[in-house]
């Protein structure tokens, strides 16, 4: 467990190593893929029957629906997920993160609490809790209303 430090997600394993990886290794690799904006790697780490829920929004089910949502979430000029704390109990991994995005040249930063459930080296359930109003207020053009 890493506690109280900011960890920039790094490549910790190759995709072909996912089935034998620990749940924390899978989640750190997932964070790293996001930080590279490597959506092919992100999608490769999702189970076919993934359940994804950005808690302020409606839940999504199934890899095609989740992947479509993720690929259309931007466009992001840059992305970095900093893991502040991480802990695991069995196949559940909890992350306290600071997510940093750049959209049309504007920096967006927001805290996120993420919960991942890993099965057979893939993310089967993923829930992120964050303040949607704060996130939306930082988007380019949000202050022009």
C-alpha positions in Angstrom: 0.0 0.0 0.0 1.2 3.5 -0.9 -0.2 6.1 1.4 0.4 9.8 1.6 2.6 10.1 -1.5 1.8 11.2 -5.0 2.7 8.5 -7.5 2.8 9.2 -11.2 1.5 6.1 -12.8 4.2 4.3 -14.7 4.3 1.3 -16.9 4.4 -1.5 -14.5 3.7 -4.4 -16.8 3.0 -5.4 -20.4 -0.5 -6.2 -21.5 0.4 -9.9 -22.0 1.3 -10.0 -18.3 -2.2 -8.9 -17.1 -3.5 -12.4 -16.3 -0.8 -13.0 -13.7 -0.6 -9.4 -12.4 -1.8 -8.4 -9.0 -5.0 -6.2 -8.9 -2.8 -3.2 -7.9 -0.5 -3.7 -10.9 -3.4 -3.9 -13.3 -4.9 -0.7 -11.9 -1.5 1.1 -12.0 -1.0 0.0 -15.6 -4.5 1.3 -16.4 -3.7 4.7 -14.8 -0.5 4.8 -16.9 -2.4 4.1 -20.1 -4.7 7.0 -19.3 -1.7 9.2 -18.6 -0.4 8.4 -22.1 -3.9 8.8 -23.6 -3.4 5.3 -25.0 -7.0 4.4 -25.3 -6.2 1.1 -27.1 -4.3 0.0 -24.0 -7.1 1.3 -21.7 -9.7 -0.7 -23.7 -7.5 -3.8 -23.6 -7.6 -3.8 -19.8 -11.4 -3.8 -19.6 -13.4 -7.1 -19.3 -16.0 -7.8 -21.9 -18.8 -7.4 -19.3 -17.3 -4.3 -17.7 -19.5 -2.2 -15.5 -18.4 1.5 -15.4 -20.0 4.2 -13.3 -18.9 7.8 -13.0 -21.1 8.2 -10.0 -22.6 11.6 -10.9 -23.6 10.2 -14.3 -25.5 7.1 -15.5 -23.8 3.7 -15.3 -22.5 2.0 -18.4 -22.3 -1.7 -19.1 -20.4 -3.8 -21.6 -17.1 -3.1 -23.3 -18.5 -1.6 -26.5 -20.6 1.0 -24.6 -17.8 1.8 -22.1 -15.2 2.1 -24.8 -17.3 4.3 -27.0 -17.9 6.6 -24.0 -14.2 6.8 -23.1 -13.1 7.5 -26.7 -15.7 10.3 -26.9 -15.0 11.8 -23.5 -12.4 14.4 -24.7 -10.8 15.5 -26.8 -8.0 15.8 -24.3 -4.7 17.5 -25.3 -3.0 15.8 -22.4 -3.8 13.7 -19.4 -2.1 12.6 -16.2 -3.6 10.5 -13.3 -1.6 11.0 -10.1 -2.3 8.2 -7.6 -2.1 9.8 -4.1 -3.0 6.6 -2.2 -3.8 3.0 -3.3 -5.0 0.0 -1.3 -6.3 -3.4 -2.2 -8.4 -6.0 -0.5 -8.7 -9.1 -2.5 -9.6 -8.1 -6.1 -10.8 -4.6 -5.1 -8.4 -1.7 -5.5 -9.2 1.8 -4.1 -7.4 4.8 -5.6 -7.3 8.3 -4.4 -6.3 10.3 -7.4 -5.7 13.8 -8.7 -6.7 13.7 -12.4 -5.2 16.3 -14.6 -6.5 17.0 -18.1 -5.8 19.6 -20.7 -8.7 20.5 -23.0 -8.2 23.0 -25.8 -5.2 24.4 -23.9 -7.0 24.8 -20.6 -5.8 22.8 -17.5 -8.5 20.9 -15.5 -7.6 19.3 -12.2 -10.0 17.4 -9.9 -9.8 14.9 -7.1 -11.2 11.4 -7.7 -11.9 8.4 -5.6 -11.8 5.3 -7.8 -12.8 1.7 -7.0 -11.8 -1.1 -9.4 -12.6 -4.7 -9.2 -10.1 -6.9 -11.1 -11.0 -10.4 -12.4 -8.6 -12.6 -14.4 -6.3 -9.6 -14.9 -9.0 -7.3 -16.4 -11.1 -4.5 -14.9 -14.6 -5.9 -14.4 -16.1 -3.0 -12.4 -14.9 0.6 -12.2 -16.5 3.4 -10.2 -15.2 6.9 -9.9 -16.5 9.4 -7.5 -15.9 13.1 -8.2 -17.5 16.6 -8.1 -19.1 16.9 -11.5 -20.0 20.6 -11.0 -16.3 21.5 -10.3 -15.2 19.4 -13.3 -17.6 21.1 -15.7 -16.8 24.5 -14.3 -13.2 24.1 -15.4 -14.0 23.2 -19.1 -13.1 25.8 -21.7 -16.0 28.1 -22.2 -17.7 27.2 -18.9 -17.1 30.7 -17.6 -18.7 32.4 -20.7 -22.3 31.6 -19.7 
